[in-house]
Amino acid sequence: MTAAATGRDPLAATVARVTAEVPGVAFLRPGLAELIRGSARTGAPATAGRTPAGVRVTRGSGAGPWEVDVQIVVHRDHRALTVARAVRDAVTAALAERTPGAQVTVTVTNAV
């Protein structure tokens, strides 16, 4: 495992956890593997050892700030813009100590 992956994976897990706790978030955008499994899944998806779907954590250069992209699906009874801003603020606050200056982008991909 590379040094970048070592730092990236815990950040992605933190981002996924914090995002799921924001009111109005239905779930992170599912990845291809989750879509293929579809209704065959009987429980929560196993994410051990891999980056959660809907979260992308990258770093432009070795010393530059982390760039975090979060893709969410919101509940229809919530305003998408309000939820997206709340996710951005929650993720930024959660990462502030470990990764100051992280750039967080939130995209609402659907509503259910």
Residue pairs with C-beta under 8 A, 6 or more apart in sequence:
4 59
4 62
8 51
8 57
8 58
8 59
8 66
9 51
11 57
11 66
11 68
11 95
11 98
11 99
12 51
12 52
12 55
12 56
12 57
13 47
13 52
14 94
14 95
15 52
15 55
15 57
15 68
15 70
15 91
15 94
15 95
16 28
16 47
16 52
16 54
16 55
18 87
18 90
18 91
18 94
19 25
19 28
19 54
19 55
19 70
19 72
19 87
19 90
19 91
20 27
20 28
21 90
22 83
22 86
22 87
22 90
23 78
23 83
23 86
24 74
24 75
24 78
24 79
24 82
24 83
24 86
25 72
25 73
25 74
25 75
25 83
25 87
26 72
26 73
26 74
26 75
26 111
26 112
27 54
27 72
27 73
28 52
28 53
28 54
28 55
28 70
28 71
28 72
28 73
29 53
29 54
29 71
29 72
29 73
29 109
29 110
30 53
30 54
31 53
31 54
33 53
34 41
34 45
34 53
37 45
45 53
51 57
54 70
54 71
54 72
55 68
55 69
55 70
55 71
56 68
56 69
57 66
57 67
57 68
57 69
58 66
58 67
58 69
59 65
59 66
59 67
60 67
65 99
65 100
65 101
65 102
65 103
66 95
66 99
66 101
66 102
66 103
67 102
67 103
67 105
68 91
68 95
68 102
68 103
68 104
68 105
69 105
69 107
70 87
70 88
70 91
70 104
70 105
70 106
70 107
71 106
71 107
71 108
71 109
72 83
72 84
72 87
72 106
72 107
72 108
72 109
73 108
73 109
73 110
73 111
73 112
74 80
74 83
74 84
74 108
74 110
74 111
74 112
75 111
75 112
76 111
76 112
80 108
80 111
83 108
84 106
84 107
84 108
85 106
87 106
88 104
88 105
88 106
91 102
91 104
91 106
92 102
92 104
95 102
95 104
96 102
